[in-house]
Amino acid sequence: MKKTILFMTLVLLSVTVNGQSFQEVINEFKNKHNVELIHISKFMMKVLKASSVVMSDVSIPKGVNIKSMNVLVLDECTDATRREFFDKVSAIDFSGQGYELLVKTRDDGENVMIYGKPDGKVFSEAVIVAGDNKDATLVQMFGKLDPKKLMK
C-alpha cells in the first residue's frame, strides 16, 4: 500500500512539473532575489507604437500587433537560480501547451529558442528564451503576431 501511494505521488508530481506553463515559470521566478520582471501593458505598447519613429532603440515593426509583453531578466541572480530557471523551462510540455518551436540556435555559447502559439495564420503568443551560464531572459509577447513580420 505504501509503495502504491508513493508511486501515485511521484506520478502526480511529474504531471505537475511537466504541466507548467511559461506564465507559471514567470510567476515562480519574478520574486526571486535579483530577478527582474518588466511588464509592458497594452497602454504602454500603444505609446511605444505611437513613438517608435522617435525612439530609435525601441521599435516595433509595422504590422506587428503586440498587445502586451513580459520580460523576465535573470542577469544578476545566482547561478543556481539560473540553472533552476532553465530546468523549469526545459520541463515545459510545449506541444501539450499548444506551442510550436520556431527557432532553436546556439551562438557564441548562448542558447536561443523561439516558440509560437498558433491561432490560425498568426500567433496569439510568442516566447523567446535566451541565455547562457551568465544570463538568461524570457520574453513573452501577446497579440496577433504575424510570423513573417516578427522575423524582420
DRENPA-703338 format. One record per residue (C-alpha): residue in one letter; z, y, x. Coordinates in steps of 0.5 Angstrom, whole numbers, plus 500, padded with zeros to 3 digits. Layout:
N
+-----+-----+-----+-----+
: res :   Z :   Y :   X :
+-----+-----+-----+-----+
:   a :   Z :   Y :   X :
...
+-----+-----+-----+-----+
//
This chain:
152
+-----+-----+-----+-----+
: res :   Z :   Y :   X :
+-----+-----+-----+-----+
:   m : 500 : 500 : 500 :
:   k : 502 : 505 : 506 :
:   k : 495 : 503 : 509 :
:   t : 491 : 505 : 503 :
:   i : 495 : 512 : 502 :
:   l : 494 : 513 : 509 :
:   f : 486 : 511 : 508 :
:   m : 485 : 516 : 502 :
:   t : 489 : 522 : 505 :
:   l : 484 : 521 : 511 :
:   v : 478 : 521 : 506 :
:   l : 480 : 527 : 503 :
:   l : 482 : 531 : 509 :
:   s : 475 : 529 : 512 :
:   v : 472 : 531 : 505 :
:   t : 476 : 538 : 505 :
:   v : 473 : 539 : 512 :
:   n : 466 : 538 : 511 :
:   g : 466 : 542 : 505 :
:   q : 468 : 548 : 508 :
:   s : 463 : 554 : 507 :
:   f : 461 : 560 : 511 :
:   q : 466 : 564 : 507 :
:   e : 472 : 560 : 508 :
:   v : 471 : 560 : 515 :
:   i : 471 : 567 : 515 :
:   n : 477 : 568 : 511 :
:   e : 480 : 563 : 515 :
:   f : 479 : 567 : 522 :
:   k : 479 : 574 : 519 :
:   n : 486 : 575 : 520 :
:   k : 487 : 571 : 527 :
:   h : 489 : 575 : 533 :
:   n : 483 : 579 : 536 :
:   v : 478 : 577 : 531 :
:   e : 475 : 583 : 527 :
:   l : 471 : 582 : 520 :
:   i : 467 : 588 : 518 :
:   h : 464 : 588 : 511 :
:   i : 459 : 593 : 509 :
:   s : 459 : 594 : 502 :
:   k : 453 : 595 : 497 :
:   f : 454 : 602 : 497 :
:   m : 454 : 602 : 505 :
:   m : 448 : 598 : 505 :
:   k : 444 : 604 : 501 :
:   v : 447 : 609 : 505 :
:   l : 444 : 605 : 511 :
:   k : 438 : 604 : 508 :
:   a : 437 : 612 : 506 :
:   s : 439 : 614 : 513 :
:   s : 435 : 609 : 517 :
:   v : 430 : 614 : 519 :
:   v : 435 : 618 : 523 :
:   m : 439 : 612 : 525 :
:   s : 435 : 609 : 531 :
:   d : 440 : 604 : 533 :
:   v : 441 : 601 : 526 :
:   s : 435 : 600 : 522 :
:   i : 433 : 595 : 516 :
:   p : 426 : 593 : 516 :
:   k : 422 : 596 : 510 :
:   g : 422 : 591 : 504 :
:   v : 428 : 587 : 506 :
:   n : 433 : 587 : 501 :
:   i : 440 : 586 : 504 :
:   k : 446 : 588 : 498 :
:   s : 452 : 587 : 503 :
:   m : 454 : 583 : 509 :
:   n : 460 : 581 : 513 :
:   v : 460 : 581 : 521 :
:   l : 466 : 576 : 524 :
:   v : 467 : 578 : 531 :
:   l : 470 : 574 : 536 :
:   d : 469 : 577 : 543 :
:   e : 477 : 579 : 544 :
:   c : 480 : 573 : 542 :
:   t : 483 : 567 : 546 :
:   d : 478 : 561 : 548 :
:   a : 482 : 556 : 543 :
:   t : 481 : 561 : 537 :
:   r : 473 : 561 : 539 :
:   r : 473 : 553 : 540 :
:   e : 476 : 552 : 533 :
:   f : 471 : 557 : 530 :
:   f : 465 : 553 : 533 :
:   d : 468 : 547 : 531 :
:   k : 469 : 549 : 524 :
:   v : 462 : 552 : 523 :
:   s : 459 : 545 : 526 :
:   a : 463 : 541 : 521 :
:   i : 460 : 545 : 515 :
:   d : 456 : 541 : 511 :
:   f : 450 : 545 : 511 :
:   s : 445 : 542 : 507 :
:   g : 450 : 540 : 502 :
:   q : 452 : 547 : 501 :
:   g : 444 : 549 : 500 :
:   y : 443 : 552 : 507 :
:   e : 437 : 550 : 511 :
:   l : 437 : 551 : 519 :
:   l : 431 : 556 : 520 :
:   v : 432 : 557 : 528 :
:   k : 436 : 554 : 533 :
:   t : 436 : 556 : 540 :
:   r : 439 : 557 : 547 :
:   d : 438 : 563 : 551 :
:   d : 442 : 564 : 557 :
:   g : 448 : 560 : 555 :
:   e : 448 : 563 : 548 :
:   n : 447 : 559 : 542 :
:   v : 444 : 562 : 536 :
:   m : 443 : 559 : 529 :
:   i : 440 : 562 : 523 :
:   y : 441 : 559 : 516 :
:   g : 438 : 561 : 510 :
:   k : 440 : 559 : 503 :
:   p : 433 : 559 : 499 :
:   d : 432 : 562 : 492 :
:   g : 425 : 561 : 490 :
:   k : 421 : 564 : 495 :
:   v : 426 : 568 : 498 :
:   f : 433 : 567 : 501 :
:   s : 440 : 569 : 497 :
:   e : 444 : 569 : 503 :
:   a : 442 : 568 : 511 :
:   v : 447 : 567 : 516 :
:   i : 447 : 568 : 524 :
:   v : 452 : 564 : 528 :
:   a : 451 : 566 : 535 :
:   g : 456 : 565 : 541 :
:   d : 458 : 562 : 548 :
:   n : 464 : 561 : 551 :
:   k : 466 : 568 : 552 :
:   d : 464 : 571 : 545 :
:   a : 462 : 569 : 538 :
:   t : 459 : 573 : 532 :
:   l : 458 : 570 : 525 :
:   v : 453 : 575 : 521 :
:   q : 453 : 573 : 513 :
:   m : 448 : 577 : 509 :
:   f : 447 : 577 : 502 :
:   g : 441 : 580 : 497 :
:   k : 434 : 578 : 496 :
:   l : 431 : 576 : 503 :
:   d : 424 : 575 : 505 :
:   p : 424 : 571 : 511 :
:   k : 417 : 574 : 513 :
:   k : 420 : 581 : 513 :
:   l : 427 : 578 : 516 :
:   m : 424 : 576 : 522 :
:   k : 420 : 583 : 524 :
+-----+-----+-----+-----+
//
